[in-house]
Amino acid sequence: MTERPSKQVVLAWARLLKAERLALARVEAALKQAGLPPHAWYDVLLELDRASETGLRPYELERALLLAQYNLSRLLDRIEREGLIERAPCPQDGRGHVLRLSARGRSMRNAMWPVYAQAIEAAVGSRLDEREAETLSALLARIIDGAASVEPISE
């Protein structure tokens, strides 16, 4: 029987996880040192900024961020208390609501970006040339695209 996954695949998996953990730790530390909110807040603000005035329903934001609903609800409550997002009734569904970025939220995202960008550069950009970054991006895209079509492993 052929060993699956191969040792190289297991090594790639372990390095992928470690690289993510180290890069995110660098981003979190930089944001904290600058007195800014955590990385997850930036992701929420970015997705809502991309959605413009139409906003997003919570389930749409959940899909974009790949967070569990219960984690997202608490995160949104904290961000809303800071006045960075607003909730409005959903025109198509009176029981639901739409999330929109407030002016204060847009300002916060703009303040966070330079710190975040510098941390990305330190964690990744300074270690790869443009060709390597392009190759890594393409390889990760293949993994991401393939993940959607993979059936769960059953015993």
C-alpha positions, 0 to 999 in steps of 0.5 A: 500500500502506498503511503498517503499523504507522502512525507513531502505533502505532510511537510508542506502541510506543516510548513503552511500552518507554521508560516500562517501562524508566524505571519499572523503573529507578526501582524497581530503584534504590529497592530497591538504595538500601534494601539490598533484593533486585532487582525480579525477586525481589519478583515471585517472592515475590509469586506464591508468596505468592499461591499460599499453601501449595499452592505452584507448580511451576516451570513455573507460576511461569515462566508467571506471570512470563513468564521464560525457564526458564533465567533462572528456574532461576538466579533461583530458586537464588539466592532459595533460597540466601537461604532465601526459598523452599523446594522440596518434592517434588510429590505428583502427580509424584515427579520434580518439585517445588513451590516455596513461600514461606518465612516469611523470604520472606514477611518479605522481600516485606513489607519490599520492598513499601513501597519498591516502592510508593513507586517505583511512585507516583513513576514512575506515580502522581504523573504520572496522576490516577485516571481516567488510570490507569484508562484506561491500565490498560484500554488496556494490558489490551487489548494484553495480552489481544490478544497471546495471540491474535495469530499470529506474523508470517511473511514 
